[in-house]
Amino acid sequence: MKLRGSAVIVTGASSGIGWETARLFARAGSDVVLAARNEERLQQLARRVERYDGRSLVLPTDVTDRRAVETMAARTIEEFGRIDILVNNAGLGLHALLAEGSMENIHYVFEVNVFGALNCIQAVVPFMKQQRRGQIINVSSIAGKIAAPYEGAYAATKFALTAISDALRLELADYGIRVTTVHPGPIETPFTERALKEVERPPRPRVSGGTPAVRVAEAIVRAARRPQRDVYVTWFERLAVGLKAASPRFVDWGLRRLYTGRGASGRSGPGGGSPASG
């Protein structure tokens, strides 16, 4: 897809992957809608990208608010006349034990990561169908392929988002709408610090490292130029998924050794943490 002059909505644009993705689309000459809840951060980003050729539109949006999301899509059409790409990036983490965790927190992480993404999809698809073209890029996670201890609820939302992408790809193919799923691994962003935390997760295994958010953003922009079905940012994610398919018991054993062998402590209340959906 030609990016110069295209209209791109990026949710969760106030930090991390969303911030870098919006910046790179703007640098490529796209008109970018900056959507998140933190208007101050969005305005900072708008000032940052104003040097580029593309225009930006700041739209403070909570993806769990259906009416706000519909307004976001309508304002994009009003301002730019089209919606070429939706980057569904807004998300929230949760560190919790599934058998003991707060159902309130689990409901909320599903509300943001799954139903928030669906709100955005249902808001933009009618316009894309009229255009007979478009692309939806769902930012899932390696957790959408491999569930780790203390991240079961979060992983369930990302498995759901992967399934949504797979079904949506088939449903929209006749309309010229492409669907891409991005599966980043551990990222160097504030996402983990902003996650809801009921337990202190053990230190992340050193083997997994941490990928700069800009590398994920670069992969997203490449996938917009040359649409792909699935995007893995590094060899580590691709290898891990392949190993899981080939030897799930070995991967289970490894995850138990890496995570549960170090234990968890520091239980906080069920409402602890702060949302990271922008």
MINU-976989 format. One record per residue: x, y, z of N, C-alpha, C, O in turn. Coordinates in steps of 0.05 Angstrom, whole numbers, plus 5000, padded with zeros to 4 digits. Last residue first. Example, Ala and Ser with C-alpha at 12.3 -4.5 7.8 and 13.67 -1.06 7.14 Angstrom:
2
525749555142527349795143525850015157526850235161;526448865156524649105156526449345156528549345169;
This chain:
278
492850765542493251025530492551245548492751475541;492150315570490750325544490950605532489550675513;493950145618495950225599494650255571496050215551;491550275685491150185658493250295639494350515644;495250085743493850295728493750215699495550095689;494949745807495949795781494450015767492550125779;489649385843492249515840493049565812491949435793;485049135857484749375841487349515835487449735825;486248725891485248665864484948905846484748875822;492548895925489648875923488748825895490248875876;498448475918497048725923494048685920493148465913;503648065939500848085930499748355937499948445960;509147925941508348205939505448235930504948415914;511447405896510947515922509847795918509547895896;513246785867511947045864511347145892510646985910;518346355838516246435856515146705851516046855832;522046125806522946355821520846465839521446645855;519345735780521545645797522645875814524045825834;515845985747514845895773517045805791516745805816;519746135703517946315718517246205746517946335766;523145745684523946025682522246205700523246405710;520545255693523245305705523845605705525045695725;515845335663515745285692518445335706518445455727;518045395612516645625625516445585655516745775670;520144885604521945115604520645355618521945495633;515444575603517544525623519444765626520044845648;512944795558511744805584513744765607513744915626;516744635519516244925524514944965552515645145567;516044085522518644205527518344495534519644595553;510744035506511543955532514244075540514644145564;510844215452509444375472510244295501510444465518;514344205401514744065427513444215450514844345465;512444475356513844215353514044055379513843815378;509944925375508444745358509744475356508344265356;514145155404511645085418510044885402508844695413;517745255364518445055384515944965399515744725406;515045665336515645405323516245185342515444955339;515046055376512545945366512945675352511345495355;520646135382519046045404516345925395515545715406;522146325331523246075341521445965363520945725364;519246815329518746605309519746335319518346125315;521647085373518747025373518146795353516546615360;527047105356526346975381523446895381522746675389;527647405311527847115308526846975333525946745331;522547925315525247825318525247525314523147395313;517248025300519148235299522048135300523748245286;512647735257514347695280516647885278517847915257;506247775230508847905232510147845258509047885280;501847475183502947485210505747615210507247575191;500547665130498647545148499447565177497947665194;502348305102502948035109500747925128499148085139;503048825054501448685074502248385077502648245058;507549265050507249005037505748825056506948685073;506249715082507249745054506849495038505949495015;504849475129502949655116503749695086502049695069;509449225144507149055138504949215125503249105110;512649665155513349485132510949315124510449275100;509949845200509950015176510749845152509549885130;511149425235508349495229508149655203506549595186;516649455239515449205228512549265220511549155199;517149945264518249905237517049665224516449665200;514849825313513550015296514549995267513050015248;518649475333515949375328514549565309513149475290;522849835338523149605320520449485313519949395291;520950195376521250285348521650055329520850085305;521249925424518649965412518850045382517149975366;526549435429525649715429523049745414522549615393;525548825463525848955437524949245439522849305451;529248445508527148655505527548805480529748915475;530447775530531248045524528948245524527048215539;529947235539527847365523528547655515527447765496;534047085572534146985544532147135527532547155502;532747265622534647415606534647335577535147505559;525947265642528347115635530147265616529247395597;523847775686523647655660526147505653528347605658;522747615755524247765735524047615708524147375706;515847435770518647395773520147555751518947615730;510747925785511747715768514747685772516147885776;507148025840509648115828510747885811511547675822;500148045830502547915841504948045827504648155806;496848415809495948285833498148125846498148075870;496948965769498748775783497448675808497048825828;496049225706494849165731496448945744497148745731;501649585677499849365678498449345705499549435725;505549955675502850055676500749835678498449885681;510249665669509949835693507049925697506149965719;509449455617509449275641509049435666507549335684;509649935585507249765586507149595611505149585625;513850275574512650295601510250105605508950105626;518349835537516350055539515350065568515949885584;521349405505522449605523520549845523521150045510;517748785504518449045492519449235513518649225536;517448095487517848305508518948565496520748555479;514748045421515447925446515748145467514548355464;509248155375511748235388512148075414510347985427;505948005326506347845350509047925363510947765362;500548255288503348295296503748155323502048185342;496548085234496948055263499948085269501547945257;492548395185495148315194495248295224494148465238;488048385132488348375161491048255168491748045159;485248785080487248595089487348615120486948825132;479848845037480948925063482748715074481948485077;477048724992479648844989480848945015482649105014;472548445001472248735001474948874997475049114998;473647915007472347994982471948294980471148394959;475847895059477647865035476247965010477648074993;473047895106473348155092474948135066475348335052;473047385127470547525124470747765106468847835092;478447255132476847105113474247255107473347265084;480047625171481447615145479847475124479747555101;476947475214476347725200477647735173476547835154;479447015232476746995221476147245204474947225183;484547225247484347005228481546985216481346945192;483147625285484547695260484247475239483647535216;480847315325479247515312480547585285479147615265;485347015341483046885329481347075313480347015292;488447435363489447285341487247135326487147135301;485047585405485547775383486747635359486047715336;485247115436482747205425483147395401481847375381;490647135452489646905436487046985422486746925398;490047605482491647615458491147365440491247395415;486947435524485947655507487547665481486347735460;490247045546487646965535486547185517485347135496;494447345565494947175542492247095529492147075505;491847585609492847745587493247585562492447665540;490947115638488647275629489447455606488047485586;496346925647494246765633491946925623491146885600;500947085670499947255648497647115633497147175610;502746725707502146995717501047185695500347415701;506146335657505046375684504746665691506346835683;504446445588506346415609505046445636502846565638;502446195525501646315551503646245572504446015575;503646355460504746205482503946345508504746575513;500646685427501446415417502346235439502045995438;499947145452497647045437498146785424496446675410;504847285470503047165489500447065476499046905488;506747555429507647285430506047135450505746885449;501047935409503347895425504247615422502747445413;497748405369497348195389499948175406500948375416;495348905337497848855352497148655374496048735395;492548865275492048815303494648745317496048555309;491049255224493349145236492849115266492749315280;487249265167487049265196489449125207489948885200;486449645109488049455124487649485153487649715164;482949725046483749805073485449585086485749365074;477349765000480249725006480749815035479149965047;472449954986473349704974476349664978477749554961;469950375010472350434994473350194977474750224957;466050105037465250295017467550354998467250394974;469349815072467749675053466849855030466849775007;471350235104473150085086471649925065472649905043;466650375130467950575112469850435093470050495070;465649905160463650005141464850205121464150205097;470549865193469949685170467849785151468249765127;470750215236472150285211471350115188471450205165;467649995278467350275271468550345244467450505229;469449475284466649515275466149805267464349865251;474649585303474249445278471449505267471149565243;473549835352474949985331474549855304474149985284;471049425380469649685376470949835353469549945336;475149045381472748995364471149255360470049295338;478549295417479449245390477049195371477049305349;475249275462476149525452477049505423476449675406;474748725469472348875461473049155451471749265434;480448615480478748475460476448645451476148695427;482848985515484448845494482748715473483648695450;478649205549480549365534481649215510481549315487;475748755567474348995557476149165539475349265518;479748435588478348345563476848585551476748605526;481048745631483148705611481948595585482848655563;476148715660477048975649479148935627479149075607;475648175675473648305657474748555644474248605620;480148165708480047995684478048105664478548125641;478648515749480948575733480948415707481648525685;474248225769473948495760476248575741475748705721;476347755786474747745762474248025751473848065727;482747695811480447855811478847845785479947905764;485347015818485347295810482647425811480647295813;486246485827485646655850485246945843484747115861;487346235780485646095799484846265823482946195838;491046585755488346535744486446415764484046495765;494547095784494146805784491346755775489446865786;497147645744495347535764495347225762496047115742;498148215712499748005725498047895747497548025767;496148485652495148395678496948175688497347965675;495949055607497148815618495848745644494748915658;492449315551492849315580493949055589493048845580;492449725491492449475506493049515535494149725543;491949945425491349995453491149735468489849545459;492449805371494749775388494149805418495649715435;490649735311489349665336491549605357492449375359;490950145261492849995277491649965305491550155321;487750175200487250185229489450015243489749785237;488150525140489450335158488450385186488350615195;484650865112486150665098487250445116487250215109;479151215109480651075129482050845115480850655107;477451875085477851595082479151475107480251625124;477352425094475752315072475952015069474751915050;479652705135481452605114479952475091481152415070;475452915168477953055165479452975140480553145126;471252545165470652825161473252985155473153165138;473852075177472752105151472252405145472752495123;475252195230477352135211476252175183477652285166;470152255253471852485251474152445232475052625218;468451715251467051925236468752175232468652295211;472151465286472051385258470651605241471651675219;470851745334473651745323473551675293474951805278;465551595341466251875336468951895324469452055305;466351065354464851125330465351425322465551485298;469051135402470451005380469051065353470351115333;465051365434467551515429469051405405470151555388;461450945436460651195423463151365416463251485395;464350545464463450505437462850765422463550795399;469750545501467350715499466450705469467550835452;474450295500472250145513469550295511467450185517;478050655480477050455462474850285474473450145459;477651325488477751075504476550855488474150875481;481151855459479151635455479751405475482051315477;482752465431482652305456480452105455478052175452;485452575373482752495382482952335408483252085407;488952975331488952875358486052815366484352995366;491652875270489152945283489152815310489252565312;496553105223495752945246493153045258492653285256;499053025155497553165176497052985199497052735197;505652925126502952845132501653025154503053145170;510853125126509053215106506053155113504353315106;513453335191513253155169511053255150509553435156;513153665234515253725215515053555190516253615169;509453455268508553675250510653745230510053875210;510853085305510652995278509853215258509553165234;510953365354513353225345513253155315515253175301;505853535361507953735356510453605345511853725329;503553035369502653195346504753405340505353465317;505852885418506552735394505852895369507352895349;503353265451506353255449507153115424508953205409;498153095445498853365435501953385432502853505414;498452605471497852615443498552885430499552895408;499452765523501452615509500952625479502852635463;494453015533496953165536499153035520500753165506;490652605529490752815509493352975510494453045489;490251965537491952175548492352405528494152385511;487551575509486151725530487651965539486452165549;488351595438488951475464487351645484485951835477;490251695372488051625390489151495415490651295413;491652065319492951995344490751945364489452135373;491651945252489852005274491151895299491651655301;495652205200495452015223493452125244493652355252;497252135134495652295152494852115176493651905172;504051975115501251905120499852115137501152265152;509452035107507552215093504652145096502952255082;512851775139512551665112510551825095510051765072;512252035186514752085171514551985142515852085124;507451805201507552095195510052155178509952315159;509151295212507251335191507251625182507151695158;512651405255513751305230511751325207512551375184;508951595294511151765285512251675258512751835240;505751155302504551395291506751575280506451695259;509650805324508350735299507050985286507351025262;511151065371513151025350511850965323512751055302;506151045399507551295394509451265371509451435353;505250485401503350665388504650925380504351025358;509550295432509250205404507450395389508050465366;509950845477510950585468510550525438511250695421;504151275478506751175488507450925473505850805458;499451435454500651625473503351525484504751675497;496451115421498651265409500251435429502151575421;492250755423494450725442496950885434499150795438;491250705352490350715379492550665399494550535391;491751045293493450895312492250925340492251145351;489451075228488751105256490550925273490850685267;491351395169491951175188491051255216491651465226;490751515102489651595128489851355147488851135142;495951685055493951495066493151595094494551735107;499952015038497252095033495151915044492751975042;504351485031504051775029501151855022500151755001;503750925026503351055052502951355050501451475065;500950454985502450704985501750855011499450905016;501749765000500050005000501850255000503850265013;
